[in-house]
Amino acid sequence: MKAERPAKPKGRKTKRDVLLAVSVIAFIVILCVTTLPLAQMIKMGHDYRKYVDAFTDSLTDARKKGGLTATWGPYGDFMWRLTNDQGSHLYTVLLDAGMGKPQKEMPDREDSLFLTFPDGAVMSLWRTEITEKSRERDIGLFVRFTSKDGRVWMYDTDRIDPDKLFESLGG
């Protein structure tokens, strides 16, 4: 004759129930810890794509209208028109550098290059210090782009030598 297991009293949890609950909670925590950074990366990639699209549209419009204006200095001390080749060079350099580190604040500097697009978009470029130790250079480029719709993107990158870029644009 087979011995029967005694019935579990109501309201009392067995070791199996507790182990199952702990396993489910651990699974949910691991899922959240791995999913949230992935979601952030996807959002950053999406934002970068939107920035590239807006920048491309504004630069294309400037090429058609021949009106990309550059201003250097805190009070617009020097102003000149960029050639289509210079605009293409800027586009290539910025896109080759890829997505930099998004920033929430602008650097506290006055010596910047402002680019005005005919559609109302504005790009500001600053020479900035890169404070993170893992970066390639100590000095990098800070980019702030405001699209014709008023959306703002700001990032810094150590993959661009700002002095060489400014020189190539005539700044």
Buried (B, 14 or more C-beta within 10 A) or exposed (E): EEEEEEEEEEEEEEEEEEEEEEEEEEEEEEEEEEEEEEEEEEEBEEBBEEBBEBBEBBBBBBBEEEBBBBBBBEEEEEEBEBEEEBBEBBBEBBEEBEBBBEBEEBBEEEEBBBBBBBBEBBBBBBBBEBEEEEBEBEBBBBBBBBBBEEEEBBBBBBBBBBEEBBEEBBB
